[in-house]
Amino acid sequence: MRFFWTFFWSLLLVEMLAYVVSSMTGAQFDYVSAAVISVVVSILIMVLAAVVPNQPAEKH
């Protein structure tokens, strides 16, 4: 379920970001390229979550 929500929120936020940036620059909004970027962002977030340890540090 967490993979679904990760993909859902990354799709939503990246699409929103792509729309705003394309509107500000005067470029045409492209849904497919923003969707591909959101898939890449989702994969990076999932890899980052797998790499970061869960245990707290014993000494700082």
N, C-alpha and C positions, 0 to 999 in steps of 0.2 A: 504494500500500500504506500510506503514511503517513496518508492520509485515513481509511482503514479503522480503523487503530489509534487515531487521534485520536478518532474517533467511538466506538469500543469502550470506551476508557478513560473518556471523558467520560460515556457512558451508565452505565457501572458505578459510577463515583464519585458522580454526581449521584443515581442511584437509591438508593445507600447513604445518602447525606446526607439525601435526602427521607424515607427510611424511619426513620432515627434521629430526625430532627427531628419527624416526625409522631408517633412513639412518645413522645417526651419531652413534647410539648404535648397529647397525648391526642386528636389529630385522626386522621381516617381516612386511610390511605395511598392515594394515587392514582398509579398507575403511568403513566397517560397524560400527566398534567401534568408529571411528572418527566422523561418521555421528551422532551417538547417543550422543556423547559428544557435538557436535555442536547444537543439538536440546536442550539439557540441558542448554547450554550457552545462546541460544536464549531466552529460558523461563526466565532465571535469569535476562537477560538484560531487558526484557519486564516488569518483576515484579519490578525491580529497578527503571525503568522509571515511573511506576505507583505510587511508594512510595515516591519518591523525590518530594517535593513541587515545584510548578511553580512560586509562588510569591517571589519577592525579600525580604530579611530580612529588617525590619524597623530600627532596632538598632543592632549594632555590639558590 
